[in-house]
Amino acid sequence: MKNRYDVIVVGAGPAGSITAKTAASGGLDVLLIEKRQEIGDPVRCAEGVGKEDLKKHIEPDPRWIAAEVKGSKILAPDGTEIKMSEEASSGKAGYTLERKVFDRALAQQAAMAGAEVMVKTRATGLLRNNGKVTGINAMYMGETHEIKADIVIGADGVESKVGRWGGIDTSLKPGDIDTCAQFLVSNIDAGEYSMFYLGEKYTPGGYVWVFPKGKNTANVGLGLLGSKSGNVRAITLLENFLKNYMPHAKILEMVVGGVPVSGPIKQTVTDGLMLVGDAARQSDPLTGGGIINGMDAGKMAGEVCIKAKEKGDYSVKTLKEYEDKWRATIGKELSKSLVVKNMLLKLTDEQLNQLAHSLKGIDTSKMALPTLLPILFKRNPKILWELRTLFV
């Protein structure tokens, strides 16, 4: 490592790698660091993405595509099924990835664009000068380093320390985070659709997902809202789900982690600092999905880094263009999802069943969720009254 760069990106997930690639492609001197010794491992993700959304950033490669799915199915507590086609679900479905390979491919793209990539390198604090962030303290191979930069990007996930060190409030209440557990299982027929099981019957304040990964394997996971967890553990609920619905499944891998479902935080930039991805709470509060949002935000952040370099101004005044841009696009969708999530949390399993039954006779297979919601609202105004502002 050198002791100075134009941009330092902390965290080599999809958001961090796209930020680094974009900034490096614009001629900036970029350092991308990852605290783990292997990029992409361990996986803490359901690994589902939409085809068209993904193609905006990288050409699909069979090496990191585990399976293609035809669409998605939402199951009410009583088993009533709502099926949506691949075209309608493209923002959430399409491919199930091999994140261990995918994340490395994105980091490789950043390296090929000119970024320097360092693994097993942990940020331990921020450097400051007159209140402005001017770099990081880092630990590499047991040695401490001071590395200066014009801009530091925090792409260090839900547990982000970079934002907190920078004076940004990244705290999460129990109702703002899902505790998640996921098994990679084999010996099952996972089908060709991503499955979503809704209701307290399965998990309080979350859902169960089944994402096919080909060759009789699937990611089977569960999210449990912190404010509703009580003494229940996500992994216990997931074990119960497998026992009841997939009794012959064999567990190959296990992963646990947290997903922010808070919606956008109030601030993602300060002088010399920007946050992207889960560190900026850019994951969807309804689905928990964050890969594409993180990549989109990373591209915006990288482009603003280039403009800041051209101006020679790294203050919040210049960097705020990133915040304005992502809030006008990603942020709007996150705010809508938050309204829907908060409403769904109030519904009983019986009400969820009623919503599913109300779609009887309607072909939902060509509909996207934004098209489906107004129909549900029209047929169930009393249950969904809180959603009325979304359709005005």
TORKOL-4160 file (C-alpha; in steps of 0.2 Angstrom, whole numbers, padded with zeros to 4 digits, m for minus):
392
<pt num="1" X="0000" Y="0000" Z="0000"/>
<pt num="2" X="0005" Y="0018" Z="m0003"/>
<pt num="3" X="0002" Y="0031" Z="0010"/>
<pt num="4" X="m0010" Y="0041" Z="m0001"/>
<pt num="5" X="m0024" Y="0039" Z="m0013"/>
<pt num="6" X="m0038" Y="0049" Z="m0021"/>
<pt num="7" X="m0051" Y="0037" Z="m0014"/>
<pt num="8" X="m0051" Y="0024" Z="m0001"/>
<pt num="9" X="m0066" Y="0011" Z="m0002"/>
<pt num="10" X="m0069" Y="0002" Z="0014"/>
<pt num="11" X="m0077" Y="m0015" Z="0010"/>
<pt num="12" X="m0076" Y="m0025" Z="m0005"/>
<pt num="13" X="m0094" Y="m0031" Z="m0007"/>
<pt num="14" X="m0104" Y="m0026" Z="m0023"/>
<pt num="15" X="m0107" Y="m0008" Z="m0018"/>
<pt num="16" X="m0089" Y="m0005" Z="m0013"/>
<pt num="17" X="m0082" Y="m0014" Z="m0029"/>
<pt num="18" X="m0093" Y="m0004" Z="m0041"/>
<pt num="19" X="m0088" Y="0012" Z="m0032"/>
<pt num="20" X="m0070" Y="0008" Z="m0034"/>
<pt num="21" X="m0072" Y="0002" Z="m0052"/>
<pt num="22" X="m0081" Y="0018" Z="m0057"/>
<pt num="23" X="m0069" Y="0030" Z="m0048"/>
<pt num="24" X="m0054" Y="0021" Z="m0055"/>
<pt num="25" X="m0061" Y="0020" Z="m0073"/>
<pt num="26" X="m0062" Y="0039" Z="m0071"/>
<pt num="27" X="m0043" Y="0040" Z="m0068"/>
<pt num="28" X="m0043" Y="0041" Z="m0049"/>
<pt num="29" X="m0030" Y="0033" Z="m0038"/>
<pt num="30" X="m0041" Y="0021" Z="m0028"/>
<pt num="31" X="m0038" Y="0009" Z="m0014"/>
<pt num="32" X="m0051" Y="m0005" Z="m0010"/>
<pt num="33" X="m0049" Y="m0014" Z="0006"/>
<pt num="34" X="m0058" Y="m0029" Z="0013"/>
<pt num="35" X="m0056" Y="m0035" Z="0031"/>
<pt num="36" X="m0058" Y="m0053" Z="0027"/>
<pt num="37" X="m0045" Y="m0064" Z="0019"/>
<pt num="38" X="m0057" Y="m0069" Z="0005"/>
<pt num="39" X="m0068" Y="m0058" Z="m0004"/>
<pt num="40" X="m0086" Y="m0064" Z="m0005"/>
<pt num="41" X="m0084" Y="m0077" Z="0009"/>
<pt num="42" X="m0093" Y="m0080" Z="0021"/>
<pt num="43" X="m0109" Y="m0077" Z="0011"/>
<pt num="44" X="m0122" Y="m0067" Z="0020"/>
<pt num="45" X="m0135" Y="m0065" Z="0007"/>
<pt num="46" X="m0150" Y="m0075" Z="m0001"/>
<pt num="47" X="m0141" Y="m0072" Z="m0018"/>
<pt num="48" X="m0156" Y="m0067" Z="m0029"/>
<pt num="49" X="m0155" Y="m0053" Z="m0041"/>
<pt num="50" X="m0164" Y="m0047" Z="m0057"/>
<pt num="51" X="m0157" Y="m0050" Z="m0074"/>
<pt num="52" X="m0160" Y="m0033" Z="m0082"/>
<pt num="53" X="m0154" Y="m0024" Z="m0066"/>
<pt num="54" X="m0138" Y="m0034" Z="m0065"/>
<pt num="55" X="m0134" Y="m0031" Z="m0084"/>
<pt num="56" X="m0133" Y="m0013" Z="m0081"/>
<pt num="57" X="m0116" Y="m0016" Z="m0071"/>
<pt num="58" X="m0109" Y="m0033" Z="m0077"/>
<pt num="59" X="m0112" Y="m0045" Z="m0091"/>
<pt num="60" X="m0119" Y="m0061" Z="m0084"/>
<pt num="61" X="m0106" Y="m0075" Z="m0082"/>
<pt num="62" X="m0110" Y="m0094" Z="m0080"/>
<pt num="63" X="m0096" Y="m0095" Z="m0067"/>
<pt num="64" X="m0106" Y="m0085" Z="m0055"/>
<pt num="65" X="m0124" Y="m0089" Z="m0060"/>
<pt num="66" X="m0130" Y="m0104" Z="m0049"/>
<pt num="67" X="m0148" Y="m0105" Z="m0057"/>
<pt num="68" X="m0160" Y="m0095" Z="m0068"/>
<pt num="69" X="m0178" Y="m0094" Z="m0061"/>
<pt num="70" X="m0194" Y="m0091" Z="m0070"/>
<pt num="71" X="m0201" Y="m0080" Z="m0058"/>
<pt num="72" X="m0207" Y="m0079" Z="m0040"/>
<pt num="73" X="m0222" Y="m0086" Z="m0029"/>
<pt num="74" X="m0228" Y="m0078" Z="m0014"/>
<pt num="75" X="m0237" Y="m0090" Z="m0002"/>
<pt num="76" X="m0250" Y="m0085" Z="0011"/>
<pt num="77" X="m0250" Y="m0094" Z="0028"/>
<pt num="78" X="m0264" Y="m0106" Z="0022"/>
<pt num="79" X="m0254" Y="m0110" Z="0006"/>
<pt num="80" X="m0263" Y="m0099" Z="m0006"/>
<pt num="81" X="m0251" Y="m0095" Z="m0020"/>
<pt num="82" X="m0248" Y="m0079" Z="m0029"/>
<pt num="83" X="m0237" Y="m0082" Z="m0044"/>
<pt num="84" X="m0227" Y="m0068" Z="m0053"/>
<pt num="85" X="m0218" Y="m0071" Z="m0069"/>
<pt num="86" X="m0200" Y="m0067" Z="m0072"/>
<pt num="87" X="m0203" Y="m0051" Z="m0082"/>
<pt num="88" X="m0214" Y="m0045" Z="m0068"/>
<pt num="89" X="m0201" Y="m0050" Z="m0054"/>
<pt num="90" X="m0186" Y="m0045" Z="m0063"/>
<pt num="91" X="m0181" Y="m0032" Z="m0050"/>
<pt num="92" X="m0180" Y="m0046" Z="m0037"/>
<pt num="93" X="m0178" Y="m0063" Z="m0046"/>
<pt num="94" X="m0170" Y="m0069" Z="m0062"/>
<pt num="95" X="m0153" Y="m0076" Z="m0056"/>
<pt num="96" X="m0148" Y="m0085" Z="m0040"/>
<pt num="97" X="m0129" Y="m0080" Z="m0039"/>
<pt num="98" X="m0114" Y="m0089" Z="m0032"/>
<pt num="99" X="m0109" Y="m0074" Z="m0021"/>
<pt num="100" X="m0092" Y="m0081" Z="m0017"/>
<pt num="101" X="m0088" Y="m0080" Z="m0036"/>
<pt num="102" X="m0098" Y="m0065" Z="m0040"/>
<pt num="103" X="m0090" Y="m0053" Z="m0027"/>
<pt num="104" X="m0073" Y="m0058" Z="m0033"/>
<pt num="105" X="m0077" Y="m0055" Z="m0051"/>
<pt num="106" X="m0083" Y="m0037" Z="m0046"/>
<pt num="107" X="m0067" Y="m0034" Z="m0036"/>
<pt num="108" X="m0057" Y="m0040" Z="m0051"/>
<pt num="109" X="m0066" Y="m0028" Z="m0062"/>
<pt num="110" X="m0061" Y="m0014" Z="m0050"/>
<pt num="111" X="m0043" Y="m0020" Z="m0051"/>
<pt num="112" X="m0043" Y="m0021" Z="m0070"/>
<pt num="113" X="m0050" Y="m0003" Z="m0070"/>
<pt num="114" X="m0034" Y="0002" Z="m0060"/>
<pt num="115" X="m0040" Y="0001" Z="m0041"/>
<pt num="116" X="m0028" Y="m0007" Z="m0029"/>
<pt num="117" X="m0036" Y="m0021" Z="m0019"/>
<pt num="118" X="m0030" Y="m0026" Z="m0002"/>
<pt num="119" X="m0038" Y="m0041" Z="0008"/>
<pt num="120" X="m0036" Y="m0044" Z="0027"/>
<pt num="121" X="m0034" Y="m0025" Z="0029"/>
<pt num="122" X="m0046" Y="m0018" Z="0042"/>
<pt num="123" X="m0050" Y="0000" Z="0044"/>
<pt num="124" X="m0048" Y="0005" Z="0063"/>
<pt num="125" X="m0052" Y="0023" Z="0062"/>
<pt num="126" X="m0053" Y="0039" Z="0052"/>
<pt num="127" X="m0040" Y="0053" Z="0050"/>
<pt num="128" X="m0046" Y="0070" Z="0052"/>
<pt num="129" X="m0040" Y="0088" Z="0048"/>
<pt num="130" X="m0051" Y="0103" Z="0054"/>
<pt num="131" X="m0066" Y="0091" Z="0055"/>
<pt num="132" X="m0064" Y="0084" Z="0038"/>
<pt num="133" X="m0061" Y="0066" Z="0034"/>
<pt num="134" X="m0043" Y="0064" Z="0027"/>
<pt num="135" X="m0040" Y="0046" Z="0027"/>
<pt num="136" X="m0040" Y="0030" Z="0038"/>
<pt num="137" X="m0030" Y="0021" Z="0050"/>
<pt num="138" X="m0029" Y="0003" Z="0045"/>
<pt num="139" X="m0022" Y="m0013" Z="0051"/>
<pt num="140" X="m0013" Y="m0025" Z="0039"/>
<pt num="141" X="m0004" Y="m0041" Z="0044"/>
<pt num="142" X="m0002" Y="m0035" Z="0062"/>
<pt num="143" X="0005" Y="m0018" Z="0057"/>
<pt num="144" X="m0004" Y="m0001" Z="0058"/>
<pt num="145" X="m0004" Y="0011" Z="0044"/>
<pt num="146" X="m0010" Y="0029" Z="0041"/>
<pt num="147" X="m0017" Y="0031" Z="0023"/>
<pt num="148" X="m0023" Y="0048" Z="0017"/>
<pt num="149" X="m0036" Y="0051" Z="0004"/>
<pt num="150" X="m0047" Y="0065" Z="m0002"/>
<pt num="151" X="m0063" Y="0054" Z="0000"/>
<pt num="152" X="m0066" Y="0039" Z="0010"/>
<pt num="153" X="m0081" Y="0028" Z="0005"/>
<pt num="154" X="m0089" Y="0017" Z="0019"/>
<pt num="155" X="m0095" Y="0001" Z="0011"/>
<pt num="156" X="m0093" Y="m0009" Z="0026"/>
<pt num="157" X="m0111" Y="m0016" Z="0028"/>
<pt num="158" X="m0124" Y="m0016" Z="0041"/>
<pt num="159" X="m0112" Y="m0015" Z="0055"/>
<pt num="160" X="m0103" Y="0000" Z="0047"/>
<pt num="161" X="m0091" Y="0008" Z="0058"/>
<pt num="162" X="m0085" Y="0021" Z="0045"/>
<pt num="163" X="m0101" Y="0030" Z="0046"/>
<pt num="164" X="m0101" Y="0031" Z="0065"/>
<pt num="165" X="m0083" Y="0037" Z="0065"/>
<pt num="166" X="m0088" Y="0050" Z="0053"/>
<pt num="167" X="m0101" Y="0057" Z="0065"/>
<pt num="168" X="m0116" Y="0050" Z="0055"/>
<pt num="169" X="m0130" Y="0042" Z="0065"/>
<pt num="170" X="m0131" Y="0024" Z="0058"/>
<pt num="171" X="m0139" Y="0016" Z="0074"/>
<pt num="172" X="m0153" Y="0004" Z="0071"/>
<pt num="173" X="m0168" Y="0000" Z="0083"/>
<pt num="174" X="m0174" Y="m0018" Z="0085"/>
<pt num="175" X="m0188" Y="m0014" Z="0073"/>
<pt num="176" X="m0175" Y="m0008" Z="0060"/>
<pt num="177" X="m0166" Y="m0024" Z="0058"/>
<pt num="178" X="m0170" Y="m0042" Z="0053"/>
<pt num="179" X="m0160" Y="m0056" Z="0061"/>
<pt num="180" X="m0157" Y="m0069" Z="0047"/>
<pt num="181" X="m0152" Y="m0087" Z="0046"/>
<pt num="182" X="m0150" Y="m0097" Z="0030"/>
<pt num="183" X="m0145" Y="m0115" Z="0025"/>
<pt num="184" X="m0139" Y="m0121" Z="0009"/>
<pt num="185" X="m0148" Y="m0137" Z="0007"/>
<pt num="186" X="m0148" Y="m0152" Z="m0005"/>
<pt num="187" X="m0159" Y="m0167" Z="m0008"/>
<pt num="188" X="m0174" Y="m0156" Z="m0013"/>
<pt num="189" X="m0184" Y="m0152" Z="m0028"/>
<pt num="190" X="m0182" Y="m0133" Z="m0028"/>
<pt num="191" X="m0192" Y="m0130" Z="m0044"/>
<pt num="192" X="m0189" Y="m0115" Z="m0055"/>
<pt num="193" X="m0197" Y="m0101" Z="m0045"/>
<pt num="194" X="m0191" Y="m0091" Z="m0030"/>
<pt num="195" X="m0203" Y="m0094" Z="m0015"/>
<pt num="196" X="m0208" Y="m0082" Z="m0002"/>
<pt num="197" X="m0218" Y="m0088" Z="0013"/>
<pt num="198" X="m0227" Y="m0075" Z="0023"/>
<pt num="199" X="m0235" Y="m0074" Z="0040"/>
<pt num="200" X="m0232" Y="m0077" Z="0059"/>
<pt num="201" X="m0235" Y="m0095" Z="0055"/>
<pt num="202" X="m0217" Y="m0095" Z="0049"/>
<pt num="203" X="m0208" Y="m0081" Z="0057"/>
<pt num="204" X="m0213" Y="m0065" Z="0066"/>
<pt num="205" X="m0211" Y="m0049" Z="0056"/>
<pt num="206" X="m0202" Y="m0057" Z="0041"/>
<pt num="207" X="m0203" Y="m0071" Z="0029"/>
<pt num="208" X="m0195" Y="m0087" Z="0023"/>
<pt num="209" X="m0187" Y="m0088" Z="0006"/>
<pt num="210" X="m0182" Y="m0102" Z="m0005"/>
<pt num="211" X="m0170" Y="m0098" Z="m0019"/>
<pt num="212" X="m0166" Y="m0112" Z="m0031"/>
<pt num="213" X="m0148" Y="m0115" Z="m0034"/>
<pt num="214" X="m0149" Y="m0129" Z="m0047"/>
<pt num="215" X="m0144" Y="m0148" Z="m0045"/>
<pt num="216" X="m0157" Y="m0151" Z="m0031"/>
<pt num="217" X="m0150" Y="m0137" Z="m0020"/>
<pt num="218" X="m0157" Y="m0121" Z="m0014"/>
<pt num="219" X="m0154" Y="m0107" Z="m0002"/>
<pt num="220" X="m0168" Y="m0108" Z="0012"/>
<pt num="221" X="m0168" Y="m0093" Z="0024"/>
<pt num="222" X="m0178" Y="m0084" Z="0036"/>
<pt num="223" X="m0179" Y="m0066" Z="0043"/>
<pt num="224" X="m0185" Y="m0062" Z="0060"/>
<pt num="225" X="m0188" Y="m0044" Z="0065"/>
<pt num="226" X="m0179" Y="m0039" Z="0080"/>
<pt num="227" X="m0193" Y="m0030" Z="0089"/>
<pt num="228" X="m0204" Y="m0046" Z="0087"/>
<pt num="229" X="m0191" Y="m0059" Z="0091"/>
<pt num="230" X="m0193" Y="m0060" Z="0110"/>
<pt num="231" X="m0184" Y="m0076" Z="0115"/>
<pt num="232" X="m0186" Y="m0084" Z="0098"/>
<pt num="233" X="m0170" Y="m0087" Z="0088"/>
<pt num="234" X="m0170" Y="m0086" Z="0069"/>
<pt num="235" X="m0161" Y="m0102" Z="0067"/>
<pt num="236" X="m0173" Y="m0112" Z="0077"/>
<pt num="237" X="m0188" Y="m0106" Z="0067"/>
<pt num="238" X="m0178" Y="m0110" Z="0051"/>
<pt num="239" X="m0175" Y="m0128" Z="0058"/>
<pt num="240" X="m0193" Y="m0130" Z="0061"/>
<pt num="241" X="m0198" Y="m0124" Z="0044"/>
<pt num="242" X="m0186" Y="m0137" Z="0036"/>
<pt num="243" X="m0193" Y="m0151" Z="0048"/>
<pt num="244" X="m0211" Y="m0147" Z="0043"/>
<pt num="245" X="m0209" Y="m0143" Z="0025"/>
<pt num="246" X="m0193" Y="m0150" Z="0019"/>
<pt num="247" X="m0190" Y="m0165" Z="0030"/>
<pt num="248" X="m0178" Y="m0174" Z="0018"/>
<pt num="249" X="m0167" Y="m0159" Z="0015"/>
<pt num="250" X="m0149" Y="m0160" Z="0019"/>
<pt num="251" X="m0140" Y="m0145" Z="0026"/>
<pt num="252" X="m0123" Y="m0141" Z="0017"/>
<pt num="253" X="m0119" Y="m0124" Z="0024"/>
<pt num="254" X="m0126" Y="m0112" Z="0037"/>
<pt num="255" X="m0125" Y="m0093" Z="0038"/>
<pt num="256" X="m0132" Y="m0080" Z="0050"/>
<pt num="257" X="m0132" Y="m0061" Z="0049"/>
<pt num="258" X="m0142" Y="m0045" Z="0050"/>
<pt num="259" X="m0151" Y="m0035" Z="0036"/>
<pt num="260" X="m0156" Y="m0017" Z="0039"/>
<pt num="261" X="m0175" Y="m0014" Z="0035"/>
<pt num="262" X="m0176" Y="0004" Z="0042"/>
<pt num="263" X="m0177" Y="0013" Z="0025"/>
<pt num="264" X="m0166" Y="0027" Z="0021"/>
<pt num="265" X="m0155" Y="0035" Z="0035"/>
<pt num="266" X="m0155" Y="0054" Z="0036"/>
<pt num="267" X="m0137" Y="0057" Z="0031"/>
<pt num="268" X="m0125" Y="0048" Z="0020"/>
<pt num="269" X="m0112" Y="0061" Z="0017"/>
<pt num="270" X="m0100" Y="0072" Z="0026"/>
<pt num="271" X="m0084" Y="0082" Z="0022"/>
<pt num="272" X="m0073" Y="0069" Z="0014"/>
<pt num="273" X="m0084" Y="0054" Z="0017"/>
<pt num="274" X="m0099" Y="0045" Z="0008"/>
<pt num="275" X="m0108" Y="0029" Z="0013"/>
<pt num="276" X="m0115" Y="0016" Z="0001"/>
<pt num="277" X="m0125" Y="0000" Z="0001"/>
<pt num="278" X="m0130" Y="m0008" Z="0018"/>
<pt num="279" X="m0119" Y="0005" Z="0027"/>
<pt num="280" X="m0131" Y="0018" Z="0020"/>
<pt num="281" X="m0146" Y="0007" Z="0024"/>
<pt num="282" X="m0150" Y="0006" Z="0005"/>
<pt num="283" X="m0157" Y="m0012" Z="0006"/>
<pt num="284" X="m0176" Y="m0013" Z="0003"/>
<pt num="285" X="m0185" Y="m0013" Z="0020"/>
<pt num="286" X="m0199" Y="m0024" Z="0012"/>
<pt num="287" X="m0188" Y="m0038" Z="0004"/>
<pt num="288" X="m0171" Y="m0035" Z="0012"/>
<pt num="289" X="m0163" Y="m0036" Z="m0005"/>
<pt num="290" X="m0149" Y="m0024" Z="m0007"/>
<pt num="291" X="m0137" Y="m0031" Z="m0021"/>
<pt num="292" X="m0143" Y="m0020" Z="m0035"/>
<pt num="293" X="m0147" Y="m0005" Z="m0024"/>
<pt num="294" X="m0129" Y="m0005" Z="m0018"/>
<pt num="295" X="m0122" Y="m0007" Z="m0035"/>
<pt num="296" X="m0132" Y="0007" Z="m0042"/>
<pt num="297" X="m0127" Y="0018" Z="m0027"/>
<pt num="298" X="m0109" Y="0013" Z="m0029"/>
<pt num="299" X="m0109" Y="0019" Z="m0047"/>
<pt num="300" X="m0117" Y="0036" Z="m0042"/>
<pt num="301" X="m0104" Y="0038" Z="m0028"/>
<pt num="302" X="m0089" Y="0034" Z="m0040"/>
<pt num="303" X="m0096" Y="0047" Z="m0052"/>
<pt num="304" X="m0097" Y="0060" Z="m0039"/>
<pt num="305" X="m0079" Y="0056" Z="m0034"/>
<pt num="306" X="m0073" Y="0060" Z="m0051"/>
<pt num="307" X="m0082" Y="0076" Z="m0051"/>
<pt num="308" X="m0075" Y="0081" Z="m0034"/>
<pt num="309" X="m0058" Y="0077" Z="m0040"/>
<pt num="310" X="m0060" Y="0089" Z="m0056"/>
<pt num="311" X="m0066" Y="0103" Z="m0044"/>
<pt num="312" X="m0053" Y="0099" Z="m0031"/>
<pt num="313" X="m0067" Y="0101" Z="m0018"/>
<pt num="314" X="m0071" Y="0086" Z="m0007"/>
<pt num="315" X="m0083" Y="0095" Z="0005"/>
<pt num="316" X="m0101" Y="0090" Z="0009"/>
<pt num="317" X="m0106" Y="0104" Z="m0003"/>
<pt num="318" X="m0099" Y="0094" Z="m0018"/>
<pt num="319" X="m0102" Y="0076" Z="m0011"/>
<pt num="320" X="m0120" Y="0080" Z="m0008"/>
<pt num="321" X="m0124" Y="0077" Z="m0026"/>
<pt num="322" X="m0122" Y="0059" Z="m0023"/>
<pt num="323" X="m0135" Y="0060" Z="m0009"/>
<pt num="324" X="m0147" Y="0070" Z="m0019"/>
<pt num="325" X="m0146" Y="0058" Z="m0033"/>
<pt num="326" X="m0148" Y="0041" Z="m0024"/>
<pt num="327" X="m0162" Y="0048" Z="m0014"/>
<pt num="328" X="m0171" Y="0054" Z="m0030"/>
<pt num="329" X="m0170" Y="0036" Z="m0037"/>
<pt num="330" X="m0167" Y="0022" Z="m0025"/>
<pt num="331" X="m0173" Y="0032" Z="m0010"/>
<pt num="332" X="m0190" Y="0035" Z="m0017"/>
<pt num="333" X="m0193" Y="0016" Z="m0019"/>
<pt num="334" X="m0186" Y="0012" Z="m0002"/>
<pt num="335" X="m0198" Y="0025" Z="0006"/>
<pt num="336" X="m0213" Y="0016" Z="m0003"/>
<pt num="337" X="m0207" Y="m0001" Z="0002"/>
<pt num="338" X="m0206" Y="0005" Z="0020"/>
<pt num="339" X="m0224" Y="0010" Z="0020"/>
<pt num="340" X="m0229" Y="m0007" Z="0014"/>
<pt num="341" X="m0218" Y="m0016" Z="0026"/>
<pt num="342" X="m0225" Y="m0006" Z="0041"/>
<pt num="343" X="m0242" Y="m0010" Z="0035"/>
<pt num="344" X="m0239" Y="m0029" Z="0033"/>
<pt num="345" X="m0232" Y="m0030" Z="0051"/>
<pt num="346" X="m0249" Y="m0026" Z="0057"/>
<pt num="347" X="m0258" Y="m0039" Z="0048"/>
<pt num="348" X="m0263" Y="m0056" Z="0055"/>
<pt num="349" X="m0261" Y="m0072" Z="0046"/>
<pt num="350" X="m0280" Y="m0072" Z="0043"/>
<pt num="351" X="m0279" Y="m0055" Z="0034"/>
<pt num="352" X="m0264" Y="m0061" Z="0024"/>
<pt num="353" X="m0275" Y="m0076" Z="0018"/>
<pt num="354" X="m0289" Y="m0064" Z="0014"/>
<pt num="355" X="m0278" Y="m0054" Z="0003"/>
<pt num="356" X="m0272" Y="m0069" Z="m0006"/>
<pt num="357" X="m0290" Y="m0075" Z="m0008"/>
<pt num="358" X="m0296" Y="m0058" Z="m0015"/>
<pt num="359" X="m0285" Y="m0061" Z="m0031"/>
<pt num="360" X="m0295" Y="m0077" Z="m0036"/>
<pt num="361" X="m0299" Y="m0076" Z="m0054"/>
<pt num="362" X="m0285" Y="m0063" Z="m0058"/>
<pt num="363" X="m0270" Y="m0068" Z="m0068"/>
<pt num="364" X="m0256" Y="m0061" Z="m0058"/>
<pt num="365" X="m0242" Y="m0070" Z="m0068"/>
<pt num="366" X="m0239" Y="m0055" Z="m0079"/>
<pt num="367" X="m0240" Y="m0042" Z="m0065"/>
<pt num="368" X="m0226" Y="m0034" Z="m0055"/>
<pt num="369" X="m0229" Y="m0029" Z="m0037"/>
<pt num="370" X="m0232" Y="m0011" Z="m0041"/>
<pt num="371" X="m0246" Y="m0017" Z="m0052"/>
<pt num="372" X="m0253" Y="m0029" Z="m0040"/>
<pt num="373" X="m0254" Y="m0017" Z="m0025"/>
<pt num="374" X="m0267" Y="m0006" Z="m0032"/>
<pt num="375" X="m0278" Y="m0021" Z="m0036"/>
<pt num="376" X="m0276" Y="m0028" Z="m0018"/>
<pt num="377" X="m0280" Y="m0011" Z="m0011"/>
<pt num="378" X="m0296" Y="m0009" Z="m0022"/>
<pt num="379" X="m0302" Y="m0026" Z="m0016"/>
<pt num="380" X="m0297" Y="m0024" Z="0002"/>
<pt num="381" X="m0298" Y="m0005" Z="0007"/>
<pt num="382" X="m0301" Y="m0008" Z="0025"/>
<pt num="383" X="m0286" Y="m0020" Z="0027"/>
<pt num="384" X="m0274" Y="m0009" Z="0017"/>
<pt num="385" X="m0280" Y="0008" Z="0021"/>
<pt num="386" X="m0263" Y="0014" Z="0026"/>
<pt num="387" X="m0257" Y="0011" Z="0008"/>
<pt num="388" X="m0269" Y="0024" Z="0001"/>
<pt num="389" X="m0255" Y="0037" Z="m0001"/>
<pt num="390" X="m0246" Y="0026" Z="m0013"/>
<pt num="391" X="m0260" Y="0027" Z="m0026"/>
<pt num="392" X="m0264" Y="0045" Z="m0025"/>
